[in-house]
Amino acid sequence: MDNIKLIEKKVSREYLKEIAEERFGDMIKAVVDLEKRVMAIGGELHADEESFLLERSSKQEDLWGINLYPDEEGKNFIVFDSMINIRPKQNNRSRDVEDERIRKEIIAIVDNLVT
């Protein structure tokens, strides 16, 4: 988990591109904490970033996995696709984030953290 970074204040798209090149080329896996309004990036798996945040007092029900594409704009920048999002208990039965309110909150947090 030494490659995982906690993003608590604004980072640039260029910074995200550097992180992407280290691992997947054009994409970064990220986990957003809705309560703390932060995200973890740079892990190989969303589950690694989820564990990283849980170790820092995040609550599992507040954590949602996404993929960021730093070279893309608009709706193509954030893709809601992660195994950690499958949560029947929270009425989310797919890898997607099905609740539009949660999706909007994730987008707002990412917009606040990425310039």
ChimeraX attribute file (.defattr): number of C-alpha atoms within 10 A of each C-alpha:
attribute: neighborCount
match mode: 1-to-1
recipient: residues
	/A:1	11
	/A:2	7
	/A:3	12
	/A:4	17
	/A:5	16
	/A:6	17
	/A:7	17
	/A:8	13
	/A:9	11
	/A:10	12
	/A:11	13
	/A:12	11
	/A:13	15
	/A:14	13
	/A:15	12
	/A:16	20
	/A:17	18
	/A:18	14
	/A:19	23
	/A:20	20
	/A:21	12
	/A:22	13
	/A:23	15
	/A:24	12
	/A:25	12
	/A:26	17
	/A:27	23
	/A:28	26
	/A:29	26
	/A:30	31
	/A:31	31
	/A:32	26
	/A:33	23
	/A:34	19
	/A:35	11
	/A:36	14
	/A:37	18
	/A:38	21
	/A:39	26
	/A:40	24
	/A:41	27
	/A:42	25
	/A:43	22
	/A:44	16
	/A:45	17
	/A:46	26
	/A:47	17
	/A:48	19
	/A:49	27
	/A:50	26
	/A:51	15
	/A:52	21
	/A:53	22
	/A:54	14
	/A:55	10
	/A:56	10
	/A:57	9
	/A:58	18
	/A:59	15
	/A:60	13
	/A:61	13
	/A:62	14
	/A:63	26
	/A:64	27
	/A:65	28
	/A:66	25
	/A:67	19
	/A:68	21
	/A:69	19
	/A:70	22
	/A:71	13
	/A:72	13
	/A:73	9
	/A:74	6
	/A:75	8
	/A:76	12
	/A:77	14
	/A:78	21
	/A:79	16
	/A:80	16
	/A:81	18
	/A:82	21
	/A:83	15
	/A:84	19
	/A:85	23
	/A:86	19
	/A:87	14
	/A:88	9
	/A:89	8
	/A:90	10
	/A:91	11
	/A:92	14
	/A:93	13
	/A:94	15
	/A:95	17
	/A:96	19
	/A:97	23
	/A:98	15
	/A:99	11
	/A:100	9
	/A:101	10
	/A:102	14
	/A:103	16
	/A:104	11
	/A:105	14
	/A:106	26
	/A:107	16
	/A:108	13
	/A:109	18
	/A:110	20
	/A:111	11
	/A:112	15
	/A:113	17
	/A:114	16
	/A:115	11
